[in-house]
Amino acid sequence: MKTKSYQFLFTVITVFFSTTLISQDINPELYSRTWQDDETRTFYGYDITKIFGQLPNNPATYNYSPITAIAYKNMESIENDFRKVAEVQKWKPEVLEENIKNVQSSSAGGQIQVYLTRYDAERANFQWFFIIIRGMDDKGKLWEYSLPYQFPQNPVNNGWWNYTTVEVPIELPDNFYIYLNDRKSNFLSDFKFLVEKSKTK
């Protein structure tokens, strides 16, 4: 009985550290520059187009303005990440299988990565933000999630930065919308992104 308990604990610890290792690998495209409306960026086999979002009034300051960016990684990509880690760390097959089983149960719809910067540290705290996912008909909600309290990191040139990975527990279609909304803004919807499975790998 003790042996099984230790094995379970080992698996939980392995899952935690592996997920943390994988999820904290921030794609530089997320923080390279401000994302313009109608601009498309490609992450992990998905084209993501920013439909709208708050931008500064002066176009000359775009590259120095606060950044709001998202990426999406489906379950196939997440499983591939685990296989790469397993190969490097020489996991036993049963450990890899247990890790994949755990992430499948918590992230059936993949993961959304959120990166933002704000001039004010308080405004960069994730406690003010929530995500809404809608289908291509843009009606109703497939899923909604309020980000928990997470104070931002040390200041950078364009403000304080924050980053997180959100696990989506429901299966998602190939194409959908992600809304990232700020409770402290005056807008009904703050940022809208179209997520589409890329036709080119």
The 8 nearest C-alpha neighbors of each residue, nearest first, counted from 0:
[[1, 3, 2, 4, 5, 6, 7, 8],
 [2, 0, 4, 3, 5, 6, 7, 8],
 [1, 3, 5, 0, 4, 6, 7, 8],
 [4, 2, 6, 0, 1, 5, 7, 8],
 [5, 3, 1, 7, 6, 2, 8, 0],
 [4, 6, 8, 2, 7, 3, 9, 1],
 [7, 5, 3, 9, 4, 8, 2, 10],
 [6, 8, 10, 4, 9, 5, 3, 11],
 [9, 7, 5, 11, 10, 6, 4, 12],
 [8, 10, 6, 12, 7, 11, 13, 5],
 [9, 11, 13, 7, 8, 12, 14, 6],
 [12, 10, 14, 8, 13, 9, 15, 7],
 [13, 11, 15, 9, 14, 10, 8, 16],
 [12, 14, 10, 16, 11, 15, 17, 9],
 [15, 13, 11, 17, 12, 98, 16, 18],
 [16, 14, 12, 18, 13, 17, 19, 11],
 [15, 17, 19, 13, 18, 14, 20, 12],
 [16, 18, 20, 14, 19, 15, 13, 21],
 [17, 19, 21, 15, 20, 16, 22, 14],
 [20, 18, 16, 22, 17, 21, 23, 15],
 [21, 19, 17, 18, 23, 22, 16, 24],
 [20, 22, 18, 19, 23, 24, 17, 80],
 [21, 23, 19, 24, 20, 18, 164, 25],
 [22, 24, 20, 21, 25, 19, 163, 164],
 [23, 25, 22, 21, 26, 20, 19, 27],
 [26, 24, 23, 27, 29, 22, 162, 112],
 [25, 27, 28, 29, 24, 30, 42, 70],
 [28, 26, 29, 30, 31, 25, 24, 32],
 [29, 27, 31, 26, 30, 32, 40, 25],
 [30, 28, 27, 68, 26, 31, 114, 69],
 [29, 31, 27, 28, 32, 66, 114, 68],
 [30, 32, 28, 27, 29, 33, 62, 66],
 [33, 31, 62, 30, 34, 66, 63, 29],
 [32, 34, 66, 62, 61, 35, 64, 65],
 [35, 33, 32, 36, 38, 68, 66, 67],
 [34, 36, 38, 33, 37, 49, 54, 51],
 [35, 37, 51, 49, 38, 50, 34, 52],
 [38, 36, 49, 50, 48, 35, 39, 51],
 [37, 39, 35, 36, 48, 49, 40, 34],
 [40, 38, 48, 47, 46, 37, 49, 41],
 [39, 41, 47, 46, 48, 42, 38, 28],
 [40, 42, 46, 45, 47, 44, 39, 43],
 [41, 43, 45, 44, 70, 46, 40, 71],
 [42, 44, 45, 72, 41, 76, 71, 73],
 [43, 45, 197, 42, 200, 196, 41, 46],
 [46, 44, 196, 197, 42, 41, 195, 43],
 [47, 45, 41, 195, 197, 40, 194, 196],
 [48, 46, 194, 40, 39, 193, 41, 45],
 [49, 47, 39, 193, 192, 38, 37, 50],
 [48, 50, 192, 36, 37, 51, 38, 191],
 [51, 49, 191, 37, 192, 36, 48, 193],
 [52, 50, 36, 191, 190, 49, 53, 37],
 [53, 51, 190, 189, 54, 191, 36, 50],
 [52, 54, 189, 55, 51, 190, 67, 36],
 [55, 53, 52, 56, 61, 64, 35, 65],
 [54, 56, 57, 61, 58, 53, 64, 60],
 [57, 55, 58, 54, 60, 61, 59, 53],
 [56, 58, 59, 55, 60, 61, 54, 64],
 [59, 57, 61, 60, 56, 55, 54, 62],
 [60, 58, 57, 61, 62, 63, 56, 55],
 [59, 61, 63, 58, 62, 57, 64, 55],
 [62, 60, 64, 58, 63, 59, 33, 55],
 [63, 61, 32, 60, 33, 64, 59, 65],
 [64, 62, 60, 61, 157, 65, 33, 32],
 [63, 65, 61, 62, 60, 157, 66, 33],
 [64, 66, 116, 117, 157, 33, 67, 63],
 [67, 65, 33, 115, 116, 64, 68, 32],
 [66, 68, 115, 114, 116, 65, 34, 69],
 [69, 67, 114, 29, 113, 115, 66, 34],
 [68, 70, 113, 112, 114, 29, 111, 71],
 [71, 69, 112, 111, 42, 113, 72, 68],
 [70, 72, 111, 110, 112, 73, 42, 69],
 [73, 71, 110, 109, 43, 76, 111, 77],
 [74, 72, 109, 76, 75, 110, 77, 108],
 [73, 75, 109, 77, 76, 78, 107, 108],
 [74, 76, 78, 77, 73, 79, 72, 109],
 [77, 75, 79, 74, 78, 73, 72, 80],
 [76, 78, 74, 80, 79, 75, 73, 81],
 [77, 79, 81, 75, 80, 76, 74, 99],
 [78, 80, 82, 76, 77, 81, 75, 83],
 [81, 79, 77, 83, 78, 82, 76, 84],
 [80, 82, 84, 78, 83, 79, 85, 77],
 [81, 83, 85, 79, 80, 84, 86, 78],
 [82, 84, 86, 80, 81, 85, 79, 87],
 [85, 83, 81, 87, 86, 82, 88, 80],
 [86, 84, 90, 82, 88, 83, 89, 87],
 [85, 87, 89, 83, 84, 88, 82, 90],
 [88, 86, 84, 89, 85, 83, 90, 82],
 [87, 89, 85, 86, 90, 84, 83, 91],
 [90, 88, 86, 85, 87, 91, 84, 92],
 [91, 89, 85, 88, 94, 92, 95, 86],
 [90, 92, 94, 93, 89, 95, 85, 96],
 [93, 91, 95, 94, 96, 90, 85, 97],
 [92, 94, 96, 95, 91, 97, 90, 98],
 [95, 93, 97, 91, 96, 92, 90, 98],
 [96, 94, 98, 92, 93, 97, 99, 85],
 [95, 97, 93, 99, 94, 98, 100, 92],
 [96, 98, 100, 94, 95, 99, 93, 101],
 [99, 97, 95, 101, 100, 96, 14, 94],
 [98, 100, 102, 96, 101, 97, 103, 95],
 [99, 101, 97, 103, 98, 102, 96, 104],
 [102, 100, 98, 104, 99, 103, 97, 105],
 [101, 103, 105, 99, 104, 106, 100, 98],
 [104, 102, 107, 100, 106, 101, 105, 99],
 [103, 105, 101, 102, 106, 107, 100, 168],
 [104, 106, 102, 168, 103, 107, 101, 166],
 [107, 105, 168, 167, 166, 109, 103, 108],
 [106, 108, 168, 103, 170, 169, 109, 104],
 [109, 107, 170, 167, 169, 171, 106, 168],
 [108, 110, 73, 74, 106, 167, 72, 107],
 [111, 109, 166, 72, 165, 167, 71, 164],
 [112, 110, 71, 165, 164, 70, 113, 72],
 [111, 113, 164, 70, 69, 163, 71, 165],
 [114, 112, 69, 163, 162, 68, 164, 111],
 [115, 113, 162, 68, 161, 67, 69, 29],
 [116, 114, 67, 66, 161, 160, 68, 162],
 [115, 117, 160, 65, 66, 159, 158, 123],
 [116, 118, 158, 65, 123, 159, 119, 122],
 [119, 117, 158, 159, 157, 120, 116, 65],
 [118, 120, 117, 122, 121, 123, 159, 158],
 [121, 119, 123, 122, 159, 151, 118, 117],
 [120, 122, 124, 123, 119, 150, 151, 117],
 [123, 121, 119, 124, 120, 117, 127, 118],
 [124, 122, 120, 117, 121, 151, 125, 116],
 [123, 125, 150, 121, 122, 126, 149, 151],
 [124, 126, 149, 127, 128, 148, 146, 147],
 [125, 127, 148, 147, 124, 146, 128, 149],
 [128, 126, 182, 125, 181, 124, 183, 129],
 [129, 127, 181, 125, 180, 126, 146, 182],
 [128, 130, 145, 180, 146, 144, 179, 181],
 [131, 129, 179, 144, 143, 178, 145, 180],
 [130, 132, 143, 178, 177, 142, 133, 140],
 [133, 131, 177, 142, 141, 176, 140, 178],
 [134, 132, 140, 176, 141, 137, 175, 139],
 [133, 135, 175, 137, 136, 176, 141, 138],
 [134, 136, 137, 175, 174, 133, 176, 138],
 [135, 137, 134, 138, 133, 139, 175, 176],
 [138, 136, 135, 134, 133, 139, 176, 175],
 [139, 137, 136, 133, 140, 134, 135, 141],
 [138, 140, 133, 141, 137, 134, 136, 132],
 [141, 139, 133, 142, 132, 131, 138, 143],
 [140, 142, 133, 132, 134, 139, 143, 131],
 [141, 143, 132, 140, 131, 144, 133, 169],
 [144, 142, 131, 130, 132, 140, 145, 141],
 [143, 145, 130, 129, 146, 131, 142, 165],
 [146, 144, 129, 147, 130, 128, 143, 126],
 [145, 147, 129, 126, 125, 128, 144, 148],
 [148, 146, 126, 125, 149, 145, 127, 128],
 [149, 147, 126, 125, 124, 150, 146, 127],
 [150, 148, 125, 124, 147, 151, 126, 161],
 [149, 151, 124, 148, 152, 125, 123, 161],
 [152, 150, 161, 160, 124, 123, 159, 149],
 [151, 153, 160, 161, 159, 154, 150, 120],
 [152, 154, 159, 155, 151, 160, 158, 120],
 [155, 153, 159, 158, 152, 160, 156, 157],
 [154, 156, 158, 157, 159, 153, 160, 116],
 [157, 155, 158, 154, 63, 159, 118, 64],
 [158, 156, 155, 63, 65, 64, 118, 116],
 [157, 159, 118, 117, 155, 154, 116, 156],
 [158, 160, 154, 116, 117, 120, 155, 151],
 [161, 159, 116, 151, 152, 115, 158, 123],
 [160, 162, 151, 115, 114, 152, 116, 123],
 [163, 161, 114, 113, 115, 160, 164, 112],
 [162, 164, 113, 112, 165, 114, 161, 23],
 [163, 165, 112, 111, 22, 113, 110, 166],
 [164, 166, 111, 110, 112, 167, 163, 113],
 [165, 167, 110, 106, 168, 109, 164, 111],
 [166, 168, 108, 106, 109, 110, 169, 165],
 [169, 167, 106, 107, 105, 108, 166, 170],
 [170, 168, 108, 107, 167, 171, 106, 142],
 [169, 171, 108, 107, 168, 172, 167, 109],
 [170, 172, 108, 169, 173, 175, 174, 109],
 [173, 171, 174, 175, 170, 134, 108, 135],
 [172, 174, 196, 195, 171, 175, 194, 45],
 [175, 173, 195, 194, 172, 196, 135, 176],
 [176, 174, 134, 135, 194, 133, 193, 172],
 [177, 175, 193, 133, 132, 192, 194, 134],
 [176, 178, 132, 192, 191, 131, 193, 179],
 [177, 179, 191, 131, 130, 190, 180, 132],
 [180, 178, 130, 190, 129, 189, 191, 177],
 [179, 181, 189, 129, 128, 188, 178, 190],
 [180, 182, 128, 183, 184, 127, 189, 129],
 [183, 181, 127, 184, 128, 180, 129, 185],
 [182, 184, 181, 127, 185, 122, 128, 186],
 [185, 183, 181, 186, 182, 189, 180, 187],
 [184, 186, 183, 187, 182, 181, 189, 188],
 [187, 185, 188, 184, 189, 181, 180, 182],
 [186, 188, 189, 185, 180, 184, 181, 182],
 [189, 187, 186, 180, 190, 178, 191, 179],
 [188, 190, 180, 52, 186, 179, 181, 187],
 [191, 189, 52, 179, 178, 51, 188, 180],
 [190, 192, 178, 50, 51, 177, 49, 179],
 [193, 191, 49, 177, 50, 48, 176, 178],
 [192, 194, 176, 48, 47, 175, 195, 49],
 [193, 195, 47, 175, 174, 176, 46, 192],
 [196, 194, 174, 46, 45, 197, 173, 47],
 [195, 197, 45, 173, 46, 174, 44, 198],
 [198, 196, 45, 46, 199, 44, 195, 200],
 [197, 199, 196, 200, 44, 45, 46, 195],
 [198, 200, 197, 44, 196, 45, 46, 41],
 [199, 44, 198, 197, 43, 45, 196, 41]]
